[in-house]
């Protein structure tokens, strides 16, 4: 099978990470795989190291069509956000070819707001079960046999990675000035305004008032946040590290943490920033964003792999519970590792992608439809049980905004039909 993976850029984000892992995985299985992108980036070296050729092309239909004629793929695996974007030029390019090439789309954000892509998309894969459920709900489509006829899920792939040795972690913690009796929390994310929230800081400071042997490591916080923390009276409890593109530096940092805090204004449609510390056996405390993406609730099974806590008070309670109990941290860390390696198993994910590519090429429907429907309904029930919090305080903080967004989605659906 000759497959072209089409994506907008080869940057360092989760979309590109998953696209490259899938491309390399399909290549290793004997498929003829190449990548077509509108913008070059650091992931190119990774692809080429696995023998996957990369073509960078201008974002115009004629150039893309010419490249597709050269590559002559039997099928295209496109990565798209589910709303209008630069990569929509692919649809125009396909009309310039003598024969339509089938397209399997990986839907990055669980959105079905780009109706024109229906003209060239033959099948959709969502990147988590929660993202799949939310995609249907956002446009008020029932989760039924019809929905899964031409849609399925291939969870973003994750290969097992072991943490650094205890000796390496202890040495790193000493270099950071962390005492043996101190509990080290960490928040690692890009300083993107859409990603950053002050919830971890507010929760940490509440917890710090009750237990003083706590420190919070922040890698690449927004510049204004870093400056405020340096000037604050409790500055000694914060450790700030610069950004790094080194996988080994990130592995060492995550391995040295006792607990990871992960929050985002937008939530997550998958969330490598959660999956990777779980893969290293670290418990995670995250929050609910019921008006946006919610895969973090699927990844962090509440009370098993960590906690979902969505107000400063609730998150502070979670931090104190974990800080006071090393055995609990160890138990939740093991559960987190087991859970994420099962959920995001790279070989299982690639199997599902390959089976879907084969089915679409053969003109068949979703080969997993019956099982997908059952799994999606289970996910929907779990989401409903946890997304509005676990206390009255969380419910009153989350519920009104969630209701407003659902009303907006209903009005949008009514306008567009």
Secondary structure by P-SEA (a helix, b strand, c coil): cbbbbbbccccccaaaaaaaaaaaaaaaaccbbbbbbcccccaaaaaaaacbbbbbbcccaaaaaaaaaaacccccccccccccccccaaaaaaaaccbbbbbbbcccccccccccccccccbbbbccaaaaaaaaaaacccccccccccbbbbcccccccccccaaaaaaaaaaacccccbbbbbcccccccccccaaaaaaaaaaaaacccbbbbbccccaaaaaaaaaccccccbbbbcccccaaaaaaaaaaccbbbbbbcccccccaaaaaaaaabbbbbbcccccccccccccccccccccccccaaaaaaaaaaaaacaaaaaaaaaaaaaaaaaaccaaaaaaaaaaaaaaaaacccccaaaaaaaaaaaaaaaaaaccccccaaaaaaccaaaaaaaaaaaaaaaaac
